[in-house]
Amino acid sequence: PMSTLFDGIQELRARYPDELSAVLPALQLAQEQHGGWLPEEAFREVGTALDLTPAYCYSIASFYDMFRLEPIGRCCVEVCTNVSCAVSGAQAVVEAFAGELGIAPGETSEDGDFTVIEAECLAGCGYPTCVQINSRYFENVKPADVPGICERLRKDGK
């Protein structure tokens, strides 16, 4: 509901000397309240709460990988494909997740359970390949680890 989101954004806004500083946390809050992604109405809500245009809010959200502009699955599997992970076989890990879950990178499974995304960087450069599933990190992931990870995710979802 907008009033709850509006109130939450106002609390965030009060922490900063300028409303522009509150845009990122406000978008994060809106994304949480909209089920993990930012529909068009979220940009209107954030804009209204911060006296900004929805277009400005969209421009910020579209720049950062952490914001989702389309619905995602219950489990969002992000595989880092940046330099450290790339040289350690990240593409094979992406392909393993896609094959195991039956979807291409960037897609969501028909049942809405899984989305596989190639992430720019997950800040696990010392332990490649790094995978983030929702808020949980997996380090040193190899293609052989993927079936077991997916099995745990399926069990957790039931």
LOZAZA-972358 format. One record per residue (C-alpha): residue number from 1; x, y, z. Coordinates in steps of 0.02 Angstrom, whole numbers, plus 50000, padded with zeros to 5 digits. Example, Ala and Ser with C-alpha at 12.3 -4.5 7.8 and 13.67 -1.06 7.14 Angstrom:
REM residues 2
atom num=1 xx=50615 yy=49775 zz=50390
atom num=2 xx=50684 yy=49947 zz=50357
//
This chain:
REM residues 158
atom num=1 xx=50000 yy=50000 zz=50000
atom num=2 xx=50061 yy=50173 zz=49956
atom num=3 xx=50033 yy=50248 zz=50129
atom num=4 xx=50148 yy=50119 zz=50210
atom num=5 xx=50280 yy=50142 zz=50076
atom num=6 xx=50259 yy=50332 zz=50081
atom num=7 xx=50282 yy=50332 zz=50270
atom num=8 xx=50435 yy=50220 zz=50257
atom num=9 xx=50512 yy=50334 zz=50126
atom num=10 xx=50477 yy=50485 zz=50235
atom num=11 xx=50573 yy=50401 zz=50377
atom num=12 xx=50718 yy=50371 zz=50258
atom num=13 xx=50708 yy=50549 zz=50192
atom num=14 xx=50724 yy=50619 zz=50369
atom num=15 xx=50896 yy=50535 zz=50385
atom num=16 xx=50971 yy=50637 zz=50243
atom num=17 xx=50999 yy=50824 zz=50217
atom num=18 xx=50937 yy=50811 zz=50037
atom num=19 xx=50800 yy=50704 zz=49959
atom num=20 xx=50918 yy=50648 zz=49820
atom num=21 xx=51020 yy=50556 zz=49950
atom num=22 xx=50867 yy=50453 zz=49996
atom num=23 xx=50832 yy=50390 zz=49819
atom num=24 xx=50931 yy=50227 zz=49829
atom num=25 xx=50863 yy=50171 zz=49998
atom num=26 xx=50687 yy=50225 zz=49946
atom num=27 xx=50699 yy=50121 zz=49787
atom num=28 xx=50763 yy=49973 zz=49890
atom num=29 xx=50615 yy=49989 zz=50007
atom num=30 xx=50494 yy=50003 zz=49861
atom num=31 xx=50571 yy=49849 zz=49780
atom num=32 xx=50550 yy=49749 zz=49941
atom num=33 xx=50368 yy=49803 zz=49957
atom num=34 xx=50332 yy=49761 zz=49774
atom num=35 xx=50391 yy=49581 zz=49785
atom num=36 xx=50571 yy=49601 zz=49729
atom num=37 xx=50549 yy=49714 zz=49579
atom num=38 xx=50500 yy=49892 zz=49532
atom num=39 xx=50340 yy=49910 zz=49431
atom num=40 xx=50295 yy=50078 zz=49353
atom num=41 xx=50190 yy=50126 zz=49504
atom num=42 xx=50343 yy=50109 zz=49617
atom num=43 xx=50429 yy=50252 zz=49525
atom num=44 xx=50274 yy=50360 zz=49548
atom num=45 xx=50268 yy=50316 zz=49734
atom num=46 xx=50452 yy=50352 zz=49764
atom num=47 xx=50443 yy=50511 zz=49660
atom num=48 xx=50292 yy=50575 zz=49753
atom num=49 xx=50371 yy=50538 zz=49922
atom num=50 xx=50534 yy=50626 zz=49877
atom num=51 xx=50465 yy=50766 zz=49767
atom num=52 xx=50553 yy=50694 zz=49615
atom num=53 xx=50489 yy=50639 zz=49446
atom num=54 xx=50455 yy=50455 zz=49414
atom num=55 xx=50572 yy=50469 zz=49264
atom num=56 xx=50715 yy=50525 zz=49377
atom num=57 xx=50682 yy=50379 zz=49495
atom num=58 xx=50678 yy=50259 zz=49346
atom num=59 xx=50843 yy=50329 zz=49281
atom num=60 xx=50927 yy=50288 zz=49447
atom num=61 xx=50850 yy=50114 zz=49459
atom num=62 xx=50896 yy=50070 zz=49280
atom num=63 xx=51079 yy=50112 zz=49312
atom num=64 xx=51105 yy=49992 zz=49458
atom num=65 xx=51106 yy=49801 zz=49445
atom num=66 xx=51025 yy=49782 zz=49616
atom num=67 xx=50859 yy=49849 zz=49553
atom num=68 xx=50742 yy=49737 zz=49454
atom num=69 xx=50632 yy=49816 zz=49321
atom num=70 xx=50537 yy=49655 zz=49287
atom num=71 xx=50462 yy=49523 zz=49402
atom num=72 xx=50584 yy=49394 zz=49466
atom num=73 xx=50565 yy=49218 zz=49533
atom num=74 xx=50551 yy=49167 zz=49715
atom num=75 xx=50736 yy=49124 zz=49703
atom num=76 xx=50841 yy=49249 zz=49608
atom num=77 xx=51004 yy=49163 zz=49560
atom num=78 xx=51137 yy=49292 zz=49519
atom num=79 xx=51302 yy=49229 zz=49453
atom num=80 xx=51447 yy=49351 zz=49450
atom num=81 xx=51526 yy=49359 zz=49278
atom num=82 xx=51650 yy=49499 zz=49312
atom num=83 xx=51838 yy=49477 zz=49290
atom num=84 xx=51889 yy=49367 zz=49438
atom num=85 xx=51740 yy=49254 zz=49419
atom num=86 xx=51749 yy=49255 zz=49229
atom num=87 xx=51926 yy=49187 zz=49227
atom num=88 xx=51874 yy=49056 zz=49354
atom num=89 xx=51737 yy=48983 zz=49245
atom num=90 xx=51584 yy=49090 zz=49286
atom num=91 xx=51505 yy=49062 zz=49115
atom num=92 xx=51504 yy=48874 zz=49145
atom num=93 xx=51417 yy=48906 zz=49312
atom num=94 xx=51287 yy=49016 zz=49227
atom num=95 xx=51257 yy=48880 zz=49097
atom num=96 xx=51245 yy=48747 zz=49234
atom num=97 xx=51110 yy=48846 zz=49327
atom num=98 xx=51017 yy=48881 zz=49165
atom num=99 xx=51023 yy=48698 zz=49115
atom num=100 xx=50975 yy=48634 zz=49287
atom num=101 xx=50828 yy=48755 zz=49300
atom num=102 xx=50776 yy=48743 zz=49118
atom num=103 xx=50785 yy=48929 zz=49080
atom num=104 xx=50903 yy=49046 zz=48991
atom num=105 xx=50999 yy=49181 zz=49085
atom num=106 xx=50885 yy=49329 zz=49114
atom num=107 xx=50728 yy=49221 zz=49114
atom num=108 xx=50609 yy=49165 zz=49250
atom num=109 xx=50543 yy=48988 zz=49259
atom num=110 xx=50360 yy=48963 zz=49210
atom num=111 xx=50315 yy=48916 zz=49389
atom num=112 xx=50390 yy=49081 zz=49450
atom num=113 xx=50513 yy=48993 zz=49565
atom num=114 xx=50680 yy=49038 zz=49483
atom num=115 xx=50764 yy=49180 zz=49390
atom num=116 xx=50945 yy=49165 zz=49330
atom num=117 xx=51042 yy=49326 zz=49306
atom num=118 xx=51221 yy=49365 zz=49257
atom num=119 xx=51279 yy=49493 zz=49385
atom num=120 xx=51414 yy=49622 zz=49354
atom num=121 xx=51500 yy=49600 zz=49523
atom num=122 xx=51448 yy=49522 zz=49688
atom num=123 xx=51603 yy=49578 zz=49784
atom num=124 xx=51670 yy=49402 zz=49809
atom num=125 xx=51823 yy=49423 zz=49698
atom num=126 xx=51935 yy=49325 zz=49816
atom num=127 xx=51822 yy=49172 zz=49808
atom num=128 xx=51763 yy=49152 zz=49629
atom num=129 xx=51641 yy=49103 zz=49562
atom num=130 xx=51524 yy=49199 zz=49676
atom num=131 xx=51336 yy=49166 zz=49669
atom num=132 xx=51202 yy=49260 zz=49765
atom num=133 xx=51032 yy=49181 zz=49786
atom num=134 xx=50914 yy=49309 zz=49861
atom num=135 xx=51020 yy=49368 zz=50008
atom num=136 xx=51127 yy=49212 zz=50026
atom num=137 xx=51305 yy=49203 zz=49957
atom num=138 xx=51392 yy=49051 zz=49888
atom num=139 xx=51578 yy=49060 zz=49853
atom num=140 xx=51696 yy=48953 zz=49749
atom num=141 xx=51547 yy=48884 zz=49652
atom num=142 xx=51589 yy=48759 zz=49515
atom num=143 xx=51469 yy=48686 zz=49387
atom num=144 xx=51470 yy=48521 zz=49483
atom num=145 xx=51400 yy=48613 zz=49637
atom num=146 xx=51246 yy=48677 zz=49544
atom num=147 xx=51133 yy=48522 zz=49552
atom num=148 xx=51154 yy=48512 zz=49741
atom num=149 xx=51119 yy=48698 zz=49763
atom num=150 xx=50963 yy=48685 zz=49655
atom num=151 xx=50904 yy=48532 zz=49751
atom num=152 xx=50917 yy=48629 zz=49916
atom num=153 xx=50824 yy=48776 zz=49840
atom num=154 xx=50683 yy=48664 zz=49781
atom num=155 xx=50669 yy=48582 zz=49953
atom num=156 xx=50671 yy=48752 zz=50040
atom num=157 xx=50529 yy=48812 zz=49930
atom num=158 xx=50410 yy=48671 zz=49980
//
